[in-house]
Amino acid sequence: MDQSTRLFLLRHGEVEDRYRYVFGGRIDMDLSPRGREQAKRLAEHLCQTKLDAIYVSPLKRARQTAAALLQHDGRTETVHHDLREVDFGQWTGLTWAEVAERFGVHAFDWLRALRHDEIPGAEPFSAFHCRVSKCLNEILGRHSGQSVALVCHGGVIRMLLALLLDLPLEKTGGFEVDYASLTVVGWERPGPAIRLLNFTPWRPLP
């Protein structure tokens, strides 16, 4: 029998238009109408999956994504503040183009900049690493052999993958983590295994 712990890593759905292609971080934005439909499709895909626990970031876009998931089988959520998105400091609220113009950093290089504490005023990498690691270890310890959903953010999912796979954070840039995507990791001996990566059951939406 498979006794591995299965982690279902769910990114929130698409955000309202004014925050797309923006370093949102701790901005407490809503989902767009399309994002709500994405969340609904994601929940429908998981409705037959037994989830022993659901942990959710406190930010609205994650809570709104989880709401559809919670409608099935009397599921309840646990809000975990360590699943909140990273604070982008002076980049917060800026578009990718504005960051490139003001700071000379390409948007796709943000993971490296974050790991080397090169984003002015941002959450220090050590603090981000520590809180997500603490959250992950807590969940793995509490739910050994169970299936657990974590509804959170792109940056947090990348940090979780970096921790689980023992990778530098910037290496996770090789993985797509789309809106309302599902990544499943089995935590087992001799090591973790990616069972599913960036699955988007809402495609093709217009």
C-alpha positions in Angstrom: 0.0 0.0 0.0 1.2 3.5 -0.8 1.8 5.2 2.5 3.4 8.4 1.1 2.1 11.8 2.2 0.7 13.6 -0.9 0.9 17.4 -1.1 -1.5 19.1 -3.4 0.0 22.5 -4.2 -2.7 24.8 -5.6 -2.0 28.3 -6.9 -4.8 30.8 -6.7 -6.8 31.7 -9.8 -6.3 34.7 -12.1 -6.4 38.0 -10.3 -8.3 41.2 -11.2 -6.9 42.8 -14.4 -5.2 45.8 -12.8 -2.8 43.4 -10.9 -1.9 41.1 -13.8 1.8 41.3 -14.8 2.4 43.1 -11.5 4.5 42.1 -8.5 1.5 41.8 -6.2 3.1 40.2 -3.2 1.1 41.2 -0.1 -1.5 43.3 -2.0 -4.8 41.7 -0.9 -6.4 41.6 -4.4 -9.5 39.7 -5.6 -9.8 37.1 -8.3 -11.1 38.1 -11.7 -14.3 36.6 -13.0 -12.1 34.3 -15.1 -10.2 33.4 -11.9 -13.4 32.4 -10.1 -14.3 30.1 -13.0 -10.8 28.6 -13.0 -11.2 27.9 -9.2 -14.5 26.3 -9.9 -13.0 24.0 -12.5 -10.1 23.1 -10.3 -12.5 22.2 -7.4 -14.6 20.1 -9.8 -11.4 18.2 -10.7 -10.6 17.5 -7.1 -14.2 16.8 -5.9 -13.6 13.0 -5.8 -10.2 13.3 -4.2 -10.1 12.6 -0.5 -8.3 15.4 1.2 -7.4 15.0 4.9 -6.7 18.7 5.4 -6.7 22.0 3.5 -4.3 24.8 4.4 -4.9 28.2 2.9 -3.0 31.5 2.7 -4.8 34.4 4.5 -4.8 36.5 1.4 -8.2 37.0 -0.4 -7.1 35.5 -3.7 -6.2 32.2 -2.1 -9.3 32.2 0.2 -11.5 32.8 -2.8 -9.8 30.0 -4.7 -10.3 27.6 -1.8 -14.0 28.5 -1.4 -15.0 26.4 -4.3 -12.9 23.5 -3.0 -14.6 23.7 0.4 -18.1 23.1 -1.0 -17.4 19.4 -1.4 -17.9 16.8 1.4 -18.1 19.2 4.3 -14.4 20.1 3.9 -13.0 22.8 6.2 -9.9 24.9 5.9 -7.1 26.0 8.1 -5.7 29.4 7.4 -1.9 29.3 7.8 -0.2 32.7 7.8 3.1 31.3 6.7 1.6 30.5 3.3 1.2 34.2 2.5 3.0 35.4 -0.6 6.5 36.9 -0.3 6.7 40.7 0.3 8.3 42.3 -2.8 9.3 45.5 -1.0 9.8 48.4 -3.4 8.7 46.2 -6.3 5.2 45.8 -4.9 2.5 47.2 -7.2 5.0 47.7 -10.1 4.6 46.1 -13.5 7.3 43.8 -14.9 8.2 46.6 -17.3 8.4 49.2 -14.5 10.7 47.0 -12.5 13.0 46.6 -15.5 13.0 50.3 -16.1 13.6 51.4 -12.5 15.8 48.6 -11.1 17.4 47.2 -14.2 16.1 43.7 -13.4 14.3 41.5 -15.9 11.0 40.2 -14.6 12.0 36.6 -15.2 15.1 37.1 -13.1 13.0 37.8 -9.9 13.8 34.4 -8.3 17.6 35.0 -8.4 17.1 38.6 -7.2 15.0 37.4 -4.3 17.4 34.7 -3.2 20.3 37.1 -3.2 18.3 39.9 -1.3 18.6 42.2 -4.3 15.0 43.5 -4.1 15.0 46.7 -2.0 12.8 46.4 1.1 11.7 42.9 0.3 11.2 40.1 2.8 14.7 38.7 3.4 15.3 35.4 1.7 16.3 33.8 5.0 13.0 34.8 6.6 11.0 33.6 3.6 12.9 30.3 3.5 12.5 29.9 7.3 8.7 30.5 7.5 7.9 28.3 4.5 10.2 25.5 5.7 8.6 25.7 9.2 5.1 25.5 7.6 6.1 22.5 5.4 7.7 20.6 8.3 4.7 21.2 10.5 2.3 19.9 7.8 4.4 16.9 7.0 4.7 16.0 10.7 1.0 16.5 11.4 -0.3 14.6 8.3 2.1 11.7 7.7 0.6 9.3 5.1 -2.3 11.6 4.3 -3.4 13.9 1.4 -3.1 17.6 2.1 -4.0 20.6 -0.1 -2.1 23.9 0.2 -3.8 26.8 -1.5 -1.4 29.6 -1.9 0.8 31.6 -4.3 3.3 31.2 -7.1 6.3 32.3 -5.0 5.3 30.1 -2.1 4.8 27.0 -4.3 8.2 27.6 -5.8 9.8 27.8 -2.4 8.0 24.6 -1.4 9.3 22.8 -4.5 12.8 24.1 -3.8 12.6 22.7 -0.2 11.1 19.4 -1.2 13.5 18.8 -4.2 16.5 20.4 -2.5 17.0 23.0 -5.3 18.1 26.6 -5.3 15.0 28.8 -5.5 15.9 30.2 -9.0 16.0 26.6 -10.4 12.3 26.4 -9.9 11.9 29.0 -12.7 12.1 26.0 -15.0 8.7 24.9 -13.7 5.5 26.6 -14.9 3.2 27.5 -12.0 0.1 28.9 -13.7 -3.0 30.4 -12.2 -5.3 27.8 -10.7 -2.7 25.1 -11.3 -2.3 21.8 -9.4 1.1 20.3 -8.6 1.2 17.0 -6.6 4.3 15.9 -4.7 4.5 12.5 -3.0 6.7 12.7 0.2 8.1 9.2 0.6 11.3 7.2 1.0 13.9 7.4 -0.6 12.8 10.9 -1.5 10.0 13.1 -2.9 8.4 12.4 -6.3 6.5 14.9 -8.5 3.3 13.1 -9.4 1.7 15.9 -11.3 3.1 19.3 -12.4 1.2 22.5 -13.3 -2.0 20.7 -14.3 -4.7 23.3 -15.3 -8.1 21.5 -15.5 -9.8 24.8 -16.5 -8.2 24.9 -20.0 -9.4 25.9 -22.5 -11.3 28.8 -21.0 -11.7 31.8 -23.4 
